[in-house]
Amino acid sequence: MDGKSEMLIESVQNILLLEYTYTLILAEYTYMLKSSGKRIKGVSVDWDELKKRRNINLTDTAWQLLEEKGNAEGISRSEVIERVVRGTLTW
């Protein structure tokens, strides 16, 4: 095998190793974030999927009640809705 082929193979191996290392680091970082409970945009803490922006229409009373329940539970309004709908939080 000539020198260029060996260099190319070595470069591809290095790229694959870097990609594998990055994947491991990202997995560990995501696990640490989930374990710590910190909220980071783009990283789901409570669910195995990310939330998407949605629009709903609510009365001022419903909005206030969501805020009060969220404050009592230490979570956001959207998380109150998520947990109630999933059945992990009772009203």
PyRosetta script that sets phi, psi and omega in degrees:
from pyrosetta import init, pose_from_sequence

init()
pose = pose_from_sequence("MDGKSEMLIESVQNILLLEYTYTLILAEYTYMLKSSGKRIKGVSVDWDELKKRRNINLTDTAWQLLEEKGNAEGISRSEVIERVVRGTLTW")
pose.set_psi(1, 137.9)
pose.set_omega(1, -178.1)
pose.set_phi(2, -82.0)
pose.set_psi(2, 170.4)
pose.set_omega(2, -175.9)
pose.set_phi(3, -62.1)
pose.set_psi(3, -36.7)
pose.set_omega(3, -179.3)
pose.set_phi(4, -66.8)
pose.set_psi(4, -40.5)
pose.set_omega(4, 179.2)
pose.set_phi(5, -64.7)
pose.set_psi(5, -42.2)
pose.set_omega(5, 178.8)
pose.set_phi(6, -63.6)
pose.set_psi(6, -41.4)
pose.set_omega(6, 178.6)
pose.set_phi(7, -64.9)
pose.set_psi(7, -39.3)
pose.set_omega(7, 179.7)
pose.set_phi(8, -65.1)
pose.set_psi(8, -45.2)
pose.set_omega(8, 178.6)
pose.set_phi(9, -62.1)
pose.set_psi(9, -43.2)
pose.set_omega(9, 179.2)
pose.set_phi(10, -63.8)
pose.set_psi(10, -39.0)
pose.set_omega(10, 178.7)
pose.set_phi(11, -64.8)
pose.set_psi(11, -43.8)
pose.set_omega(11, 178.8)
pose.set_phi(12, -63.8)
pose.set_psi(12, -41.8)
pose.set_omega(12, 178.0)
pose.set_phi(13, -61.8)
pose.set_psi(13, -41.3)
pose.set_omega(13, 178.2)
pose.set_phi(14, -64.2)
pose.set_psi(14, -41.1)
pose.set_omega(14, 178.6)
pose.set_phi(15, -63.3)
pose.set_psi(15, -45.0)
pose.set_omega(15, 179.0)
pose.set_phi(16, -62.9)
pose.set_psi(16, -40.3)
pose.set_omega(16, 178.1)
pose.set_phi(17, -64.4)
pose.set_psi(17, -42.6)
pose.set_omega(17, 177.8)
pose.set_phi(18, -63.5)
pose.set_psi(18, -42.4)
pose.set_omega(18, 179.4)
pose.set_phi(19, -63.3)
pose.set_psi(19, -43.3)
pose.set_omega(19, 178.4)
pose.set_phi(20, -63.4)
pose.set_psi(20, -44.2)
pose.set_omega(20, 179.4)
pose.set_phi(21, -62.3)
pose.set_psi(21, -44.0)
pose.set_omega(21, 178.4)
pose.set_phi(22, -59.5)
pose.set_psi(22, -43.5)
pose.set_omega(22, 179.6)
pose.set_phi(23, -61.2)
pose.set_psi(23, -42.5)
pose.set_omega(23, 178.6)
pose.set_phi(24, -65.2)
pose.set_psi(24, -43.5)
pose.set_omega(24, 179.8)
pose.set_phi(25, -63.9)
pose.set_psi(25, -43.8)
pose.set_omega(25, 179.6)
pose.set_phi(26, -62.3)
pose.set_psi(26, -42.5)
pose.set_omega(26, 178.8)
pose.set_phi(27, -62.8)
pose.set_psi(27, -43.5)
pose.set_omega(27, 179.2)
pose.set_phi(28, -65.2)
pose.set_psi(28, -42.2)
pose.set_omega(28, 179.0)
pose.set_phi(29, -62.2)
pose.set_psi(29, -45.0)
pose.set_omega(29, 178.9)
pose.set_phi(30, -62.3)
pose.set_psi(30, -42.5)
pose.set_omega(30, 177.9)
pose.set_phi(31, -61.1)
pose.set_psi(31, -43.8)
pose.set_omega(31, -179.9)
pose.set_phi(32, -62.9)
pose.set_psi(32, -41.7)
pose.set_omega(32, 178.8)
pose.set_phi(33, -63.3)
pose.set_psi(33, -44.2)
pose.set_omega(33, 179.7)
pose.set_phi(34, -64.4)
pose.set_psi(34, -38.2)
pose.set_omega(34, -179.8)
pose.set_phi(35, -67.8)
pose.set_psi(35, -34.8)
pose.set_omega(35, -177.0)
pose.set_phi(36, -80.4)
pose.set_psi(36, -20.3)
pose.set_omega(36, -178.7)
pose.set_phi(37, 80.3)
pose.set_psi(37, 3.3)
pose.set_omega(37, 178.6)
pose.set_phi(38, -70.0)
pose.set_psi(38, 145.6)
pose.set_omega(38, -180.0)
pose.set_phi(39, -99.2)
pose.set_psi(39, 119.2)
pose.set_omega(39, 177.5)
pose.set_phi(40, -125.4)
pose.set_psi(40, 129.3)
pose.set_omega(40, -179.2)
pose.set_phi(41, -57.1)
pose.set_psi(41, 131.9)
pose.set_omega(41, 178.7)
pose.set_phi(42, 90.7)
pose.set_psi(42, -2.4)
pose.set_omega(42, 178.6)
pose.set_phi(43, -125.9)
pose.set_psi(43, 116.7)
pose.set_omega(43, 179.5)
pose.set_phi(44, -76.5)
pose.set_psi(44, 130.8)
pose.set_omega(44, 179.8)
pose.set_phi(45, -97.2)
pose.set_psi(45, -44.3)
pose.set_omega(45, -172.3)
pose.set_phi(46, -97.1)
pose.set_psi(46, -23.4)
pose.set_omega(46, -173.3)
pose.set_phi(47, -126.6)
pose.set_psi(47, 165.3)
pose.set_omega(47, 179.4)
pose.set_phi(48, -88.1)
pose.set_psi(48, 16.9)
pose.set_omega(48, 178.3)
pose.set_phi(49, -147.4)
pose.set_psi(49, 156.3)
pose.set_omega(49, 179.4)
pose.set_phi(50, -85.1)
pose.set_psi(50, 149.4)
pose.set_omega(50, 174.8)
pose.set_phi(51, -79.2)
pose.set_psi(51, 153.0)
pose.set_omega(51, 174.7)
pose.set_phi(52, -119.0)
pose.set_psi(52, 151.2)
pose.set_omega(52, 177.6)
pose.set_phi(53, -67.3)
pose.set_psi(53, 130.0)
pose.set_omega(53, 178.0)
pose.set_phi(54, -128.6)
pose.set_psi(54, 162.1)
pose.set_omega(54, 176.4)
pose.set_phi(55, -121.2)
pose.set_psi(55, 131.2)
pose.set_omega(55, 174.1)
pose.set_phi(56, -134.6)
pose.set_psi(56, 154.2)
pose.set_omega(56, 177.0)
pose.set_phi(57, -105.5)
pose.set_psi(57, 125.9)
pose.set_omega(57, -179.6)
pose.set_phi(58, -133.1)
pose.set_psi(58, 154.0)
pose.set_omega(58, 172.8)
pose.set_phi(59, -72.7)
pose.set_psi(59, 163.6)
pose.set_omega(59, 176.0)
pose.set_phi(60, -61.3)
pose.set_psi(60, -35.1)
pose.set_omega(60, 179.4)
pose.set_phi(61, -64.1)
pose.set_psi(61, -46.1)
pose.set_omega(61, 179.2)
pose.set_phi(62, -63.1)
pose.set_psi(62, -40.4)
pose.set_omega(62, 178.9)
pose.set_phi(63, -61.8)
pose.set_psi(63, -42.6)
pose.set_omega(63, 179.3)
pose.set_phi(64, -66.2)
pose.set_psi(64, -41.4)
pose.set_omega(64, 179.0)
pose.set_phi(65, -64.8)
pose.set_psi(65, -38.5)
pose.set_omega(65, 176.0)
pose.set_phi(66, -62.6)
pose.set_psi(66, -41.3)
pose.set_omega(66, 179.0)
pose.set_phi(67, -63.4)
pose.set_psi(67, -45.2)
pose.set_omega(67, 179.9)
pose.set_phi(68, -61.9)
pose.set_psi(68, -44.0)
pose.set_omega(68, 178.9)
pose.set_phi(69, -65.4)
pose.set_psi(69, -41.0)
pose.set_omega(69, 177.9)
pose.set_phi(70, -62.1)
pose.set_psi(70, -43.9)
pose.set_omega(70, 178.4)
pose.set_phi(71, -63.2)
pose.set_psi(71, -40.3)
pose.set_omega(71, -179.9)
pose.set_phi(72, -65.9)
pose.set_psi(72, -33.8)
pose.set_omega(72, -178.5)
pose.set_phi(73, -93.3)
pose.set_psi(73, -11.4)
pose.set_omega(73, -177.5)
pose.set_phi(74, 74.9)
pose.set_psi(74, 31.5)
pose.set_omega(74, -179.1)
pose.set_phi(75, -133.8)
pose.set_psi(75, 169.6)
pose.set_omega(75, -179.4)
pose.set_phi(76, -80.5)
pose.set_psi(76, 167.9)
pose.set_omega(76, 176.7)
pose.set_phi(77, -59.6)
pose.set_psi(77, -43.4)
pose.set_omega(77, -178.2)
pose.set_phi(78, -64.2)
pose.set_psi(78, -34.1)
pose.set_omega(78, 178.6)
pose.set_phi(79, -72.3)
pose.set_psi(79, -31.9)
pose.set_omega(79, 174.1)
pose.set_phi(80, -60.1)
pose.set_psi(80, -49.7)
pose.set_omega(80, 180.0)
pose.set_phi(81, -60.0)
pose.set_psi(81, -47.4)
pose.set_omega(81, -179.2)
pose.set_phi(82, -56.1)
pose.set_psi(82, -49.0)
pose.set_omega(82, -176.2)
pose.set_phi(83, -70.4)
pose.set_psi(83, -37.7)
pose.set_omega(83, 177.5)
pose.set_phi(84, -64.3)
pose.set_psi(84, -45.0)
pose.set_omega(84, -178.8)
pose.set_phi(85, -65.1)
pose.set_psi(85, -38.4)
pose.set_omega(85, 179.3)
pose.set_phi(86, -78.7)
pose.set_psi(86, -9.4)
pose.set_omega(86, 177.6)
pose.set_phi(87, 82.3)
pose.set_psi(87, 17.4)
pose.set_omega(87, 179.1)
pose.set_phi(88, -99.2)
pose.set_psi(88, -1.4)
pose.set_omega(88, 178.5)
pose.set_phi(89, -140.3)
pose.set_psi(89, 128.9)
pose.set_omega(89, 176.6)
pose.set_phi(90, -100.5)
pose.set_psi(90, 152.3)
pose.set_omega(90, -176.2)
pose.set_phi(91, -87.9)
pose.dump_pdb("model.pdb")
